[in-house]
Amino acid sequence: MTRRWVDVAVPAGLVTVTAATRLPHLSTPRAFVFDEIYYAPDAASMLRYGVERGGVVHPPGGKWLIAAGIRAFGFTPFGWRFAALVAGCITVVLTYVAARQIVRGVLLPGLAGLAVALDGVSFTTGRVAMLDVFLALFTTAAITFTLAALRHRDNRRAVNRCRLGAALALGLGLTVKWSAAYLLIGVLLAFVLLDARDPAGPRQGRRVLATVLSLTVLPAAVYALAYVPWVVNAGKTYQHLHDCQVYGDCSLSLANRIRQLVEDQNRVLEFQRTSKQDRNSNAALAWTWWNQDHPTTMFRKPCLDAYAQAPDDLADRACDGAGTGKVMQIVTVANPVVWFAALAAGLVLAGYAIARRDLTIVFLLVAGVYQWLFWAVNSRHSYSFYIAPLIPAFALWLVYVFAQRGFRWVAPVFATLTVAAFVFYYPIWAGRPLTPDQARAREYWLAY
């Protein structure tokens, strides 16, 4: 009974902490924050027409989730941000569940969930109507299923179920952003290596083939299903309106709908290939993420008396309760304790991977590195909130190392410093007004 109570109490406590820190001031500012200006209207358009009306550059999965919040609470800041809040809470719990697959007890897994809950990137992306929190949700789910399979590697039925869960999670991730494919490669390799443990022969070959098919065909099928509303409502899509106006091709036959969907996917691909953001002051080369010296400022507003004179229905309330001269800003920068401790843990984990040659350790490294490496090897400038899917993986690095003899004493120190850092940096993550000096004191990345 005690164990059963703890199994419920710890994840419930993590959800409570996450919601209690992120829910206050969720409606502030009453304005679009960064790319909310695209995703919130797109989500509202999907509720009304079944498709986005503009020339979108990402799949519809994440926007359907944003639309669920709008359906429940209306087209308000709270409504379009609510789904992100829920996704962030679930991601924290999934991190806890994933950690329980690699370390014993509930304290260290609870610490993994807490690290995600109190990280700045997870916090900020979990309070805005953007896609990265949903990508983090589904990639963390895939990591959890894969770690569970590695833990129960001798139970073929459990492995098959986990493989199915990972495939579904990655398919849902692809419906949010194509970058979920980076993790899919790592998950596929992990399950293939599990199959390779079986004796060589026809049975092993069939299992490898089943693994490859389930982790390619099933995610592709989930991705295709996400576009069923697009095909049904093709006459209202950007691609159809463009073809009809420019080329006079207004046919709505099934063949034409599918052809236009393929054109739409090619257009998205071309955008992803050519969008560099190299002149955007909020973006930086991905390999520079390691020191967090170029975070993205999602929202910034000086608090002036003149702004307070705006009519109530036009006021964004960003500076409510603040005196003139203060500044309100939302910055997606990591909790420095979590981030830099995780990088150190990654180096230790790499040493364990070489020494022990354990597939679980190797996969833990891959789960984080793969989601960074593919951004870092190209010349594309990226936003700091793209690292949202990395934070749960980094939390798993930390608790695995903390569970090893010689590092157990670090865990309570880490927990204390993480909470202290969260309290200190909370104003620039939650958008609470500060004096310019108070804001600069929290901009640790300027030291670089």
N, C-alpha and C positions, 0 to 999 in steps of 0.2 A: 504493500500500500504506500509506503514511504517513497519507493522508487517511482511508482506510478504518479504520485503527487508531484515529485520533482520534475518528471518528464513533461508535465503540463505547465508547472509554475515557471520554469526557466524561459521557454519560448514566449509564454504570456507576458512575463516581465520584460523581455526584449521588445515585444511589440508595444507595450505600454510606454517604455522609455522612448522608443523611436517616435511614436505618435505624440507623446507629451512634449517633445522638443521641437517637432516639425509642424504641428498643427497651429500653435499660436501665430497670429499675423499671416496666416496662409493667404488671405485675401489682399495683403499689402505687398506691393503697390497695386492700386486698381488701374493697372495698365499692362500692356503686353511686355513681358520680360524677354529680351533677346529674341530668339527664334519662335517664341510663342506667337509672334505676329503672323507666322505662317501656319503653325500646326493647330492652334485653337480655331481659326476660321476654317481651315481644311476639315477639322473634325466636325464643326457645325454644318458645313456643306455636305458632309457624308450623311449626317442625320437627315438632312432635308432632301438630298437628291440621290443618295446612295453612292456617290463618288465625289472626289475632290474636283473642284471646277477649274483650278489653275494647272499650270505645267509643273507638277510635283516632281521631286527628285529622290523620294524614298518610298518604299512599299507602304501599304495602308494599315498594317497591323497595329502599330503604335497609335495611330490616329483614331482607329476604332476604339481603343481603350480610353483615350482622351474623350471621345464622343460619349462613352458610357457615363463619365462623370458629368458631362454637360447635360445629358438626358436626365440624370438624377437631380441635379442642383441648378440647372439653367446655365445660360451663357454669361457666366460671371467668373471673376478670377478664382473663386473657391471651386466653382463647377469644373472649369477646365484644368485645375491643378489637383483635383481630388484623386484621380486615378494614379498620378505620380506618387502621391502620398501613400496610397495603398500598396503600390508596387514596391516602394522603398521599404515598407514594413515587412512585406513578404520576403524580399531579398535578404534582410537581416536574419529572418528565421531560417531561410534556406542555407545561409552561411553557417549558422549554428548546427543544422542537420548535417551539412557536409563535414564540418569539423568533428562531429561525433563518429564519422567513418574512419578517422585517422588517429584520434587520440582518445584516451579513456576518460570516463567521468563526464561531468557537465560543466565544471568550472572553466576549463580552458575553451571548450566550445562556446560557452556563454561569453567569454572574453572575445572570441572571434566575432560573434554577432555584435557585441558592444563596439568593437573597433570600427565596424562598418557603419553602425548607427551614429557614431560620433565623428566620422570623417567628414571633412568639408566638402569634397566632391560628391560623395553620396548624399550628404545633407542638402546641398543646393540643387542637385539634379532631381532629388526626391520631393521638391517643392515647386517645380515649374512644369508647364505643359510642353515638354520636349521629349525626344525619343530615347535618350541614352539610359534613363532609369529603367525603361522596359527592356532594352537590350541587356542591361545588367541582370535583370530578373531572369530572363530566359537562359542566358549563358551560365548564370549561377546554378540554375536548375539542372542544366546539362552536366556541369561539373559535379553536382551532388549525386546524380544518377551514376556517373562514371566511377566516382570514388566508392559508392556502394557496391558496384560490380567488382571492383578490385578487392574490396574487403571480403566479399562472398564469392571469390573466384572459383571455389570448388563446388559451388551450387549452380549447376547449369541453368536451372529454371530461374533462379534469382538474377543471374547474369543476363538472360534473355529479356526478362522484364525490365531490367535497368537499361539495356540497350534500346528497347522500345521507348522508354521514357526519355532517354537522351535524344533520340531521333526526333520525337515530337517537340521537345524543348528547343532543339536547334532549328527545326522547321518554323516554329513560332518566332524564334529570334530572327530568322531570315525575313519574315514578314514585317519586321521592324526596321532592320538595317542589314544590308548585305555583308557588313563586316562580321556578322555571326559566323560566316564561312571560315574565318580564321580559326576559331575554336573547333569547328567541325572537323578540320584536318587532324587536330590533336586528339579529339575523342575517337575518331575513326582508327587512328594508329593504336590507341590504347586497347580498343576492343579486338583489333586484329592480333596484337601481341598476346592478348589473353587466349585467343583461339590457337595461337602458335604453340602454346604450352602442351596441347594435346599431342598424342603420338601421331607421327606422320602417316598419312593414308587418305583414302576417300572421304572418311568422316571429317577429318580436319579440313580438307578442301571445301566440303559442303558448308561447314561452319564459317569459314573465312568468306565464302561467297555470300552466305546469308547475312553476315555482318556488313559487308560492303554494300549490298543491295539495300538493307534496312537503313543504313546511315547515309544513303544517297537518294534513293527513290522516295522514301517516306518524307524526309524534309522537303524534297521537291514537290511532293503531292500536297503537303500542308501549305507551301508557298502558293501553289496554283489555286488551291481552294480560297485563299485570301482574295483572289482576284475575280471570284465568281460575281460579286456585286458589280465589279467594273464591267464585266462582259454583259451582264443583264442590263445595266444602265449606260451602255456604251454611247448612246446618242447624246449624253450630257457631258461626256469627257472632253478634256482639252484636245486630245489627239483627234477625236472624231470631228470636233468643231473646226480644228485647224485643217484637216483634210477636206472637209466639206467646203470651207470658204476659199482655200488656196487652190485646191485641185478639182473642186466640183464633185468629189467622191463622197456622196451622202448616203450610200447604201448601208443598211443595217442588217444585212444577212449575217448568219453565224460565221461564215468564212471571213467576211470583211471585219467583223468585230475582233476575231482572233488575230487577223493580220494587223489591225490597228493596235492591239495589245502588244504584239511583238515590236511594232514601231515605237510604242511608248517605252518599252523596256530598253530598246536600243538608245533612245533619247536619254533615258536615265543613266545608262552606262556611259554615254559620251560626256554627260555632265560630270560624272564621278571621275572620269579620266582627265578632264581638262580643267576642273575647278582646283586652283592652286592656293587661293587665299593669301598669296605672298605679300600683298599690299595691305592686308588687314592687320591693324595694330593689336587685335585681340588674339591673333593666331601666331603659332611658332612651329618650327620644325619639331617633329615628334621625338627625335633623339634627345632633344633638350628637356623633355619632361622630367628627367631624372632628378633635377634640382629644383623643379617647380618655380623657375625664375620668370615665367611668362604666363601667369594665370589669366583666364578670361574674365573680364568685368561684364557681367550680364546686365547690370542696371546701375546707374549712378545719377544722383540728383543733388545739387546744392540746396540747402533749406534756406529760402529767402522769404521775408515777410510778404513780398509781392505775390508769391505763389499761393500764400494762404488766403488770398482774396478771391480765389477762383470759386465759382458756384459749386455747391456740394455735388451736383450731378456730373461735374467735370473734374473735380479734384481727385488726384490719385492717392491722396492720404499717405504718401510715402514719408512725409515729415510730420505726421501728427504727433503732437506733444514735444516737438523739438524746437529749440530756440533758433533764431536766425544765425547764420554762420556755420551751422552744422552741415554734415554731408551724409547722405544715405547711399550705400552701395552694396551690391551683391556680387561677390567674387568667388569663382569656382577654383579654390586652391585647397590642396589636401591638408588634413591635420598633420602638421610636421612630425609629431611623435609617431603616428601610424605610418606615414610615408617613409621616413628615413629609417625607422626601425625595420620596416618590411624589406627595404633594399639590403640592409645588413643581413637580415634573415635569409634572403635569397642567396647571398654568397655562401652562407653556412649550409643551406640546403643543397647547393650545387656540390659542395664537398661531400655531403652524405650520399648524393646520387652517384658520385664517382666511386666512393668507398663501398657502398652497400649494393649498388646495382639493383635497387628495388624499383619496380615499375610504378608503385604509388608515388614515390618521391619524384621520379622522372615526370610523371603526369602533372604533379603539383607545379613543377617548374614550367612545364609546357603550357599549362592553363594560364599562367601569367605572361610568360615571354611571348607566346604566339600572338596574343592580343595586342602586344606592343610592337613586336618585330616588324610586322607587315606595314605598320605606319612609319616606322623609323627608317626603313630601307629606301623609301622614295623621297622625293624632294618636296612633297606636298606640305604646306603649312596647315596645322591642325589646331583645334581648340582644346583647352585643357580639360573640358568636361568629357572629351572622348575617353578619358581613362576611367570613367565610372565602372565599366565591367572589370577593370583590373583590381579594384579595391577589395571585393570578396576573395579573390585569389590571393592577394597579398595578406589578408587576414589569416588565411589558411597557412601560408608560409610561416607566419609569426607563431601560431599556436603549435605547429609541428615542432618547431625549434624549441619553444618554451617547454615542451613535454620531454625533451631530452635531458639526461643527467648533465649537470653543469650549467644549465640555462634556466632551471626551474625558479630560481630566485628572481629572475628578470621579470616574470609575469606580473607580480604585484606592483613593482616599480613602474612597469609599462602602463598598467591600468590606471594608476594614480596620475601619471603625467598626461595620459590621454584625456582623462576627465578634466584636468586643469587646463590643458590646451583648448579643449572644446569650449569651456566657459570663457576663456580669454578671446577666442576668435569668433565666438557665436555672433557678435554684432555684424561682422562683415559677411557672414554666411546667411544670416536671417534678414539682413537689410534694416538694421536698427540705426537710427541717426547717431553720429559721433561728431565730436569736434575734429577739425583737420589734424590736430596733433594726436588725438586718440586713434584716428584711422591710420596715420603713418606708423604709429607704434606697432600696429598689427600687420604691416606690410613687410614681412620678414624677407620676402623674395627680392626686395630692393637692395639687400646687402650684397647680391651677386653683381 
